[in-house]
Amino acid sequence: MAGHSKWANIQHRKGRQDEKRQRIWTRVVREIMVAARTGGGDVNANPRLRLAIEKAKAANMPADTIKRNVDKATGNLEGVSYEEIRYEGYGIGGAAIILDTMTDNRVRTVAEVRHALSKHGGNLGTEGSVAFQFKHCGQLIFAPGTNEDQVMTVALEAGAEDVIMDDDGAIEVLTAYTDFESVKNALEAAGLVAEMAEVTMRPENSVTLSGEDAAKMQKLLDVLEDLDDVQNVFHNAEIED
C-alpha cells in the first residue's frame, strides 16, 4: 500500500528533539511518573512504563534518574503529581491538531495552549472536535532503503495491521496500540530497528500546505512543542518545502 511522504517531517522533528535534549528529559520524566503512578513500578507488568524508560535511555538519561522518578511516582519518594489533559484544535488551513499535556496546573496549561494557538493562526476546539480524524495506533517508520519485503514479512507475521511504502521510500508499519510492543520486538529481533517507533495518534487524512501557509503551520507547531506542559503534538498537515 502506498502512502504520503513523511520522511522530511520526521527528520525535522528529530532535529528539533536533538536541539531540545533537556526539554526531552523533562517530558520523559513526566511520562515515567504518570506511567508508574497509573500502572505501578514493575517494568515487567507495565508496558507503558517500559516504553517510557526506553525513551529515557534513548535520550541518554542516567539509570539512577530513571529509578528516582519511578520511586517518586510510586510513593517511595515525595514528588509532584501530574495529570494528563488532551486538547484539540485547528491550525493553518483547517489542519487538525491534538495536544497531549501533563501538568500540575491545568489553568496555566489551557491558557498557554489557547494563547499559542490564537497568536499563530490557530484556535482551540472542543473535546472530540478533531479526534475522530485520528487513529490511536502503534507506528514504526523505517528509513528509505530498508528491505521492504523483510519488514513486511516480519511485521505481518508478528501481528501488524498494515505495512505502507511512503512516496519517499520510507516504510511505515502500523499496529493496534496493544500490539505495538510485540511487533516492535519481533522486528528488532530480525535486525530491523525503526528510525521512529511510538504509540501515536495517526491522522486518517491530511491537509497539504505549501508556501506561506506551510511556514506558518511549522511555526505554530514549533511554538506548541516548546510549551513546557506539552508532551506530544499530533497533526494532519503535510508540510511541503
Phi, psi and omega in degrees: 000136181271155179218175180286169178279121181241350190299316181299319179295322180294316181295322177298316181297317180295322177297319178296321179294321179297325179291334189242047185303317182295322179293325175300318177301315181301316181292320179294320177301315179297318180296318178300315183294317179292319180298317180291321181293320184275330185241002180090163185270001179278110183300323182293335183253004186227091182301323181295321178293321178301315181294320179296320179291325174300315179297321180296317179294321179296333178268012177063035176281132180299148182299323181290330176292318177300310182298319181299321181284329172296317180296321177300315185291329183266008173095000179282339174223152179284134180209175178285143178260123180254148171241151180266132177224134177253133176243148179235146181193193185230146176248209181293139177067019180079011178301140182275140181227136171239132178242122172261125182237158169230127189214154171255006179206094186292332178295315177299315186295312182294326178295318180292319179295312181298317181296315181298317180295310185292325181292332187244028170091010178247185174205152181280132178259183178268167179299128180089359185291330179231349186302330181295345180272002183234155177242128176282113186204171171271143182221128174235129182240127182253145185296151173308139182100347176293146182293107184296317182298320180292316178301314182297314182299309183294316184295313182292323177295331180276354176108014177295152180276327184199153172232124187240130172267114181284164184300332183266007178096351175291152180245129184245125177251127180248138179226161165299146184299333179285340181260001186304311186295318182292322178292317179300315180297320180295318179295317180293325177296333178271007180083016182251101182255122183288148174291326177218133180216121184196160167273128193218176169252104186265128181294139178277339176215168184227159175243118181274128180236139179221168176059226184296322179297320179298316180296319179295319180294319179296320177298316178300315180297319180297319180295317179296318180295335181277350178294134187301324186271354182276126178267314183218145175239119177247142180206168181245024179274131169261106187265116181269145179292000000 
